[in-house]
Structure formats: structure tokens, C-alpha cells
Amino acid sequence: MAGGAELGTTERVLTLLGLLQQRRVWTGPELADRLGITSRTVRRDVERLRALGYPVHAGQGIGGGYQLGRGQELPPLLLDDEEAIATAVSLLAGAGGSVAGAGEAALRALSKLDRVLPTRLRYEVRALAGSVESFDGGRAPVDPDVLMTLARACRDEVEAGFDYPAGSKVRARRVEPYRLVASDRRWYLFAYDLDRDDWRSFRVDRMTGVSARTWRFQPRAAPDAATYVQESVASRVYPHQARFLVHASADTVRAQVPPSAAIVQPHGSERCEVRSGGGNLDFVLMHVLLLGHEFEVLDPPELRSRCQALAQRLLSAGGPDTTVVAGPPH
């Protein structure tokens, strides 16, 4: 009998906490009416919350009542189903953020939320937490139902199907989905394309008719999802690729170039290799030139002649009296 009474008290105190989190101020009679108890019991339950570390303030007179204040430490929060799902989705977005350390913190919070969620919600959050990687943040929104479908397929290791544009046509694709990857602008699916027998990345906003199938697959040895997608976005999808040795540190260049535009790898402490792609090599060359650092063309060899042609064009644009100042020898 005592155990049942204690359980009832615990549930009542948690309900009281939920009410205090919903509204700024409650009067004692309002809380008593909502909980079906006396005002004296409300006062006792308020003391129980205070003993647990919740700063519940009591005001007197007109406009007074019970109010949940800000304490020295962050106490647990009570969330209903909709609030929990919304929080999980927001944390997922934060996991791809561009603020240093924010992504890791968001994933830790998402993991904690997943551990205490009811079973009916836990698998939804786990699908999000376990199937998303990122290499930058601030992406455009996509249909959340599509994201959830793909996330579940990644989690459950089942094939996925969707229609995807290829040139002027839209073709059906069958894939083994591995990870959702958030870039600085878009969501991508990293998957093994069964019809092409190779790894591919797909823009989620270009997919239509997305579905998860019932056929399970045995996971293959896969490249790193975020690295693969970044290389695809920055270079591999373009008809022309180029490599440069830039005379500046990798950190300096990464601060100038978004990860979707180029891959920057250290080459010692004061230089770095930059890999990028484009439909036109002159366009890629101009972007590297505008970084403002000395650089050398590594690949392709024909880009060196494009450098000379571009230099002549710039000299002509400067007029007949343009003087060339020689730089340091390489």
C-alpha cells in the first residue's frame, strides 16, 4: 500500500513539474484544481521539487503564485511526444552546424534524449541519430518524411528505391543506403548503387517516389561517408578536376573556401593541397587566384598553359604600359 502511495506521489510531482514548465505563473488553487489535490498538498509537492533542485518561487498578492525559476544547474526537462520529436529534429539540424563543437554536443544531447524516450518514439530518434553525418551546416530544407524514410532504411539495413534525374531523363534507382550526410547547403544519401555496382551520393532534394523496401542487405566495407560526399560535391561530379599547391596553411584556406567548393588537405604547416572541380577550368583557376596566395598547378598539366593565357589576358586588360613585377623564384 505504501509503495502504491509513493508511486502516486511521484507521478503527481512530475505532473506538477510539467505544469510549471508550461506556463509562467500558476496560483495554488489552479494547481490544486488541475491535480485534484488540496492547496496544502501543492505546497508539499513544491517543497519536494525544491529538494530535487528545481527553483520554484512563490509570490504573494495580486499576480502572485508559483513560478519555476532559473537555478545554478540545469535540471531535467519534461517533454510531451510532439516536443520530444521537435527537439530531436532540431538537434539533428544542429548536428550539421558550422559552429565549432556544436555538432558533437547536439549528437550527445540527441543520444541522451533517445535513451529516455518511450519505445514508441525511441526508434524514430535513433534512426535520425545513427544515420546522419555532416561536414558543414546551414543546408536547405527537404521533406522530413523523405529524410525519415531514408534514415530508417539506413538503420534497418534494407534496400531503398527512388526516381532520380540522369541528364534529361528520370530513372529508377535501387540502392543499399548507408548514411545521410548534411553538407553546407543540402542533404545527400551515401549509398551503394545496385544497378551500377558502385558507391554513389544522391541529393535528397532531387529524389521522388522514395520508399524503403523489405529486402535486407549485408553491409559492405564502405569508404567514409562524409569524405566521399564532400569529394563528390566539390570535385568528382564535374567534368574537369584540378589540384593546386597553395602557399598558405590549410586552416587559412579552409576559412576562405566552403567545403562544398573544394577539398583542402595540409601539405606541411605553411602549404596545402586544394582539389576542386568545375565545368570550366578557367573558372576553377580564377577562384584559386582570388584566394590571394601564391600557388602552383599540380594537375592537369594543360592548366599551366591556361595560366599563361589568363596572365596575357589580364596584361592586355591593363593597357599597353602595364609593368610586370616579378615575384619570388620558385
N, C-alpha and C positions, 0 to 999 in steps of 0.2 A: 504493500500500500504506500509506504514511504517512497519507494522507487518511482511509482506512478505519479505521485505528487511532485517529486523533484523534476521528472520529465516535463510535466505540465508547466512548472515554473520556468524551466529552461526555454521551452517553446514560447512562453509568454514574454520573457525578457528579450528574446530575439525578435519577436514581433514588435515589441516596443522600440527596439533599436531601429528596425526598418521604418517605422512611422517617423521617428525623429530624423531619419535621413531623407525622408520625402518632403518635409515641409520645414520652414524656418522656425516657427514657434507653435507649440501646442499648449492649450490650457490643461490643467489637471482634470477637470470634468470631461473635456473632449477625449483625452486618452482613456479615462476610466470607461467612458461610453463605448469607445471603439474596441476595447479589450474585454469588456464585460466584467470589470472588477471595480473595487472601491477606490476612492482617491487615496486612501491610506496605503493600499497595495501598490498603487502607482508610485508613491513616494519610496516604498521599499525597493521596488524594481529599479527605480532611478539610482538608488544607492548601490544596488548590485552592479549596474553598468559603470558607475564611477569606480567601484572596486576593481573592475576589469580594465580600467584605463581610459574609459570614454569620458571626456569632459562635458557633462551635462549641467548646464546652467539653469537656475531657477530665478525668474524675475517676478516681482510683486506689482500689484496695482494694474491700472488700465494698460493693455498691451503686453502685460507680463505673461509668463508661462515657462514651459520647459523648452530649452534650446540646446542643440548639440553644438558644442564649440570646437575650437581648434586646440589640439593638445601638443605636447612636445614630441610625441611619436605618432606614427600613422597606425591607427587601429584597423582591424578588418572591416570591410565594407560588405553590406548585404545587397545583392543584385537579384532582380527578377529575371525570368528567362530572356525577355527582349533586351534588357540592359546587359546581360551577360554576353549575348550574341553580338550586340553592337560593340561592346568593349573588345571582344575577340577580333572583330573585323578591324577596329581602329588600331589595335596592337599589330595586326598583320600589316596594315599600311605603314605603321611606324617601323616595322622590321626592315623595310626597304628604304628608310630615311637617309638623308645625306648628312645629318648631324653626327659627329664622331661619337661612337659608343651608344647611340640611341637604338640602333638595330638590335644589338646584343641585349640591351635592357628590355626592349619590347618583347623579344623572344623569351627571356626569363620570366617576365610577367605573364605571358601567354601560357607558358608551361605551368606556372603556379595556378592560374585560373583553370586550366584543364584538369588538374589533379583534384579540385574540389567541386567541379561541376557535376550535376546529376548525370546518370548514364545517358539519358535521352539527349543531352547536349554535348557530352564529352567527346563523342566521336566526330561531331561536326567541327569542334575546335581543333582536335588532333589532326584532322585532315588538313586544316589550314597550317598548323604549326609544323607538321612533318614534311610538307610537300612544297615549301616555299624557300627560295634562296634569293639573294639580291646582290647587285654590285653598285647600286646607287638608288636614289629616291626621287619622288616628285612625278610619278607617272600619271598618264591619262587614265580615267576610269574605264572599266569594262563591265559587262553584265556579271553581277555577283553570282547568279545561278550557273553561268558557264564556268567561272572560277571554282565554285564548289564541286561541280561535276568532274572537272579535271583533277582537283585536289583529291577527291575520293578515289578516282581511278589510280592516281599515283600511290595513295596509301594502300589500297586493296590489291595492287599489282594485277589489274585487269586491263585488257585492251580498250582503247578509245577510238572512236571514229568521228570524222567531221569532214565538211567540204572546205576546200582551201583553194584560193586563186593561184593559177600557174600560167603566167603570160596572160593571154586574152581569155582563157578558159578557167572554169572552176572544176576541180577534180576531187573525188572522194579519196580520203587518206585513212589508212589503218596504221595505228602506232601502238607501241608499248610506252606509256607515259612514265617518266621518271621524276621530273621536278618542274615546278612552276618557278620562273625566275623573273624578278622585277628589275627592270633597267631604270635609267633616269627618266624615261618617258613612257614606257609601255611594259605590258606583261608578255612573257614568252613561255611556251611549253617546250621543254627539252625532252625529246623522245626518240625512240628507235623506230624508224620508218620501215615497216614490214615489206612494203612493195619495192622500196629502193635498197633495202638491205644495208642501211647505214644510219648513223646518227643525224638528226636534224633539229633545228629550232624553228618554232612557228609562232607568229604573232597572234595572240589570243583575240585581238580585236578584228582580225581578218577571218576568223573561223565562223562557220554557220553550221547548223544542224549537229551540234556537239552532243555526243552520247557516250556513256560508259557501257561496255559490253560485259558479258558473263565469262568470257574466256580469260582464265588466269595465265600469267606468264612467269617463267623463271627469270629473275633479274640477271642481266648480263654485266660483265665488267665494263663500267662506264667511265668516260672522262669526267672531269669536274664540270658540273652543270653550269655554274656561273661563269667560269672561264670560257667554256665552249660558246655560250650565248654571247658573251661580250666580244669574242673574236669574230663571231658571225655578224653581229651588228656593226662592228667597227671596220671590218675588212673583208671577210670571206664572201659576203653576198654581192660585192661589187665586181664588175668586170676587170678592174685594174687594182692591183695592190702595190704598195710601196713601203720600203723600210728606210729609215733615216737614223743617223747617229747625231744626236743633238748635244751640243756642248752646254748642258745645264743639268742639274740634278733631277732625278725622277720626280721628287716631291714638287719641285718648282714647275715642271711641265704638267704634272697631273692637276695642279691648281689652275692651269690655263686651258686644259683640254677636257671636255666631258668624256666619261668612259665609253659612251656610245659612239664617239667620234674617232678614237684612237686607243691603241694598247701601248702603254708606256712601261718599259722594264729598265731597271737600273743597269748601267754599264760602268761600274766604278762609282765613286762618290760624287763626281762632278760631271758625268755624262750619262746619257740614257738612250735606249733604242726606242724609236717611235714607229709603230706599224699602223697603217691606215689604208683605206681604200676609197674608190670613187669611180664615177662614170667617166671622168676625165682626169688624167694625171696632172695637168696644169693646175686644176682646182686643188688637188691634194698638195701640190708643191707650194701654192700660194698660202695655204693655211699654215704650213710649217714655216714659211718665210715670215709670216706675220707674228709668229711667236716672239721674234726679236732676238734669237740666239744664233750663234754660229752653228752650222750643221753640214753634214756630208751625206750624199746619196749612197745608200748601200745597194738597193735593188729597186727597180730593174735597171740594168746598165743604160738603156736608152733614155732614162730620165735625166742623165747627166747632160745630154745634148739639149734636152728641153730647158735645163737650167741656163745654158748659154744663149738659147734663143730668147728666153724670157728676159735675160740681162740686156741683150741687144735692144729688145722692145722697150724696156724701161729707159735705156740710154737715149733712144730716139725720142721718147716722150719728153725727156728733159731738155731737149733743144740741142743745137749744134755746138754750144760752148760747154756742154756738160763735162766735168772733170771727174775721172775715176780715182778715188783714193784707195790705194792698195791696202788690203788687210794683212794681218799677220800670216806668215807662211804656215802651211800645214805639213 
